[in-house]
Amino acid sequence: MPRIIEYPIALETLEKRGFVCNYFNGGAFGFPKGVDVTILGWIATDDPTIRPQLRSHIRIIPPPAEENMAGGAMIASDLELPGPAWIMPLSHWAFELDFGSKKWLPELIQSIDIDPQLLASRSDASHIEFEGAERTTLMRFVQKLLEQLTLSDFMLAFPPHPILCTIHHHKQLWWVSPDETLIRKISGNTPI
């Protein structure tokens, strides 16, 4: 069953692996300044808000785009990113469950057998951990985030691996890693 990883433990784990937290108590992680990263974006439709310098890094995913992106992320994780996966809001749970995604997120959290009240008062981005055997549950969770997010973004991390994936509210997945080979392998799993 998915479980909550307390924020201080998750933060320490990710920092030891070379990630940097860009938002106090939040889930907006990245890589240190000066580290060259490779980017891959999977998007549902053309988005004029995407910066011109990123356009060569995007792939438009055919419908049903949210399902195809979530499925592609799980294929990529099965093949290239074994081990647990962590999901967290870029901001914090108190915001998400009181303002950002109040109408539908509690039900989604409940669907993975976690009481949303355990997260509702947290002004941090404690992580929800999905073990490798829970990829189907994770896929449904990611798909629902892609379908429902309208204001906020979430982060998908694979703690043993130097890669992050932003689940963007424009129905997009943005992969970033200093390991160009890893991004190339994930790009090979682009859902089409």
Phi, psi and omega per residue, in radians:
M1 nan 2.448 3.038
P2 -0.998 2.645 -3.107
R3 -2.504 2.813 3.124
I4 -1.506 2.297 3.002
I5 -1.788 2.114 -3.114
E6 -1.025 2.469 -3.014
Y7 -0.974 -0.828 -3.132
P8 -1.022 -0.628 3.117
I9 -1.206 -0.790 3.135
A10 -1.110 -0.772 3.140
L11 -1.044 -0.847 3.139
E12 -1.060 -0.739 3.136
T13 -1.074 -0.833 -3.102
L14 -1.208 -0.680 3.110
E15 -1.130 -0.665 3.088
K16 -1.117 -0.466 3.128
R17 -1.546 0.056 3.049
G18 1.701 0.112 3.086
F19 -1.481 2.753 3.122
V20 -2.150 2.358 3.075
C21 -1.507 2.171 -3.078
N22 -1.730 0.028 -3.104
Y23 -2.590 2.047 -3.047
F24 -0.865 2.200 -3.141
N25 1.107 0.161 -3.082
G26 -1.772 3.135 3.141
G27 -1.795 0.229 3.139
A28 -1.445 1.464 -3.134
F29 -1.689 2.755 3.103
G30 -2.727 -2.757 3.125
F31 -2.020 2.716 -3.094
P32 -1.028 2.638 3.073
K33 -1.002 2.466 3.134
G34 1.615 -0.210 3.101
V35 -1.475 2.145 3.088
D36 -1.281 2.292 3.140
V37 -2.162 2.717 3.016
T38 -1.894 2.472 -3.050
I39 -2.127 2.484 3.035
L40 -2.407 2.210 3.118
G41 -2.035 2.279 2.987
W42 -1.858 2.161 -3.087
I43 -2.251 2.671 -3.095
A44 -1.389 -0.691 3.140
T45 -2.548 2.859 3.096
D46 -0.998 2.440 -3.071
D47 -2.286 1.899 -3.103
P48 -1.152 -0.208 3.126
T49 -1.400 -0.174 3.123
I50 -1.263 2.257 -3.121
R51 -1.058 2.500 -3.111
P52 -0.954 -0.653 -3.104
Q53 -1.207 -0.222 3.116
L54 -1.710 -0.191 -3.041
R55 -1.014 -0.604 -3.130
S56 -1.280 -0.147 -3.105
H57 -1.784 0.107 -3.068
I58 -1.858 2.675 3.018
R59 -2.254 2.198 3.066
I60 -1.450 2.198 -3.058
I61 -1.682 2.284 -3.116
P62 -1.236 2.772 3.113
P63 -1.164 2.640 -0.123
P64 -1.279 1.846 -2.963
A65 -1.033 -0.782 -3.097
E66 -1.092 -0.763 3.112
E67 -1.148 -0.749 -3.132
N68 -1.153 -0.692 3.107
M69 -1.159 -0.795 3.136
A70 -1.093 -0.734 3.103
G71 -1.130 -0.724 3.101
G72 -1.111 -0.664 3.095
A73 -1.115 -0.654 3.132
M74 -1.261 -0.654 3.060
I75 -1.078 -0.806 3.125
A76 -1.048 -0.749 -3.114
S77 -1.196 -0.667 3.113
D78 -1.114 -0.728 -3.054
L79 -1.452 -0.658 -2.967
E80 -2.057 -0.285 -2.984
L81 -2.302 1.032 -3.117
P82 -1.119 2.713 3.133
G83 1.886 -2.970 -3.081
P84 -1.247 2.754 3.024
A85 -2.158 2.484 3.141
W86 -2.073 2.379 3.037
I87 -2.084 2.423 3.116
M88 -2.689 2.674 3.042
P89 -1.257 2.621 3.054
L90 -1.171 -0.532 3.103
S91 -1.567 -1.833 3.076
H92 -2.735 2.876 -3.025
W93 -1.145 -0.674 -3.115
A94 -1.029 -0.731 3.096
F95 -1.130 -0.861 -3.066
E96 -1.068 -0.727 -3.045
L97 -1.524 -0.151 3.096
D98 -1.924 -0.494 -3.092
F99 -2.287 -1.094 -2.954
G100 -0.963 -0.843 -3.038
S101 -2.434 0.617 -3.018
K102 -1.024 -0.590 -3.019
K103 -1.279 -0.467 -3.020
W104 -2.290 -0.393 -3.060
L105 -1.149 -0.695 3.109
P106 -0.974 -0.737 3.133
E107 -1.124 -0.688 3.111
L108 -1.113 -0.762 3.124
I109 -1.119 -0.714 3.111
Q110 -1.095 -0.552 -3.117
S111 -1.159 -0.282 3.083
I112 -1.856 0.367 3.071
D113 1.098 0.619 2.976
I114 -2.052 2.303 3.113
D115 -1.270 2.053 -3.131
P116 -1.031 -0.409 3.118
Q117 -1.166 -0.376 3.078
L118 -1.217 -0.319 -3.134
L119 -1.907 -0.395 -2.940
A120 -1.015 -0.570 -3.093
S121 -1.697 0.058 -3.076
R122 -1.454 2.140 3.044
S123 -1.638 0.736 3.044
D124 -2.511 3.031 -3.108
A125 -1.870 0.924 3.054
S126 -0.830 2.482 -3.003
H127 -1.611 2.530 2.972
I128 -1.715 2.147 -3.096
E129 -1.732 2.324 3.029
F130 -2.031 2.144 3.085
E131 -1.279 2.890 -3.120
G132 -0.967 -0.602 -3.135
A133 -1.308 -0.114 -3.096
E134 -1.825 0.473 -3.075
R135 -1.106 -0.613 3.117
T136 -1.133 -0.732 3.092
T137 -1.132 -0.749 3.103
L138 -1.081 -0.738 3.140
M139 -1.041 -0.791 3.121
R140 -1.104 -0.656 3.141
F141 -1.142 -0.837 3.126
V142 -1.091 -0.757 3.135
Q143 -1.039 -0.771 -3.127
K144 -1.155 -0.652 3.056
L145 -1.075 -0.805 3.126
L146 -1.052 -0.660 -3.118
E147 -1.296 -0.592 -2.928
Q148 -1.847 -0.464 -3.076
L149 -1.071 2.330 3.102
T150 -2.240 -0.410 -3.097
L151 -2.111 -0.582 -2.929
S152 -2.003 2.911 3.070
D153 -2.157 2.739 3.097
F154 -2.172 2.869 3.123
M155 -2.070 2.422 3.028
L156 -2.023 2.118 -3.118
A157 -2.186 2.631 3.093
F158 -2.134 1.545 -2.883
P159 -0.838 -0.618 3.132
P160 -1.315 -0.135 -2.968
H161 -2.103 2.543 -3.113
P162 -1.442 1.141 -3.120
I163 -2.641 2.565 3.069
L164 -2.313 2.659 3.107
C165 -2.363 2.023 3.081
T166 -1.491 2.226 3.046
I167 -1.627 1.780 -2.970
H168 -1.622 2.515 -3.073
H169 -1.223 -0.065 3.017
H170 -1.601 0.363 -3.126
K171 1.133 0.997 -3.085
Q172 -2.454 2.624 2.942
L173 -2.067 2.208 3.122
W174 -2.041 1.942 3.122
W175 -1.604 2.418 3.096
V176 -2.500 2.388 -3.129
S177 -2.795 2.577 2.995
P178 -1.332 -0.159 -3.140
D179 -1.661 1.662 -3.097
E180 -1.046 -0.635 3.136
T181 -1.091 -0.705 3.130
L182 -1.116 -0.760 3.098
I183 -1.110 -0.695 3.124
R184 -1.087 -0.719 3.110
K185 -1.121 -0.749 3.126
I186 -1.156 -0.657 3.086
S187 -1.053 -0.583 3.080
G188 -1.165 -0.296 3.093
N189 -1.738 0.254 3.128
T190 -0.982 2.154 -3.139
P191 -1.183 2.256 3.107
I192 -2.346 nan nan
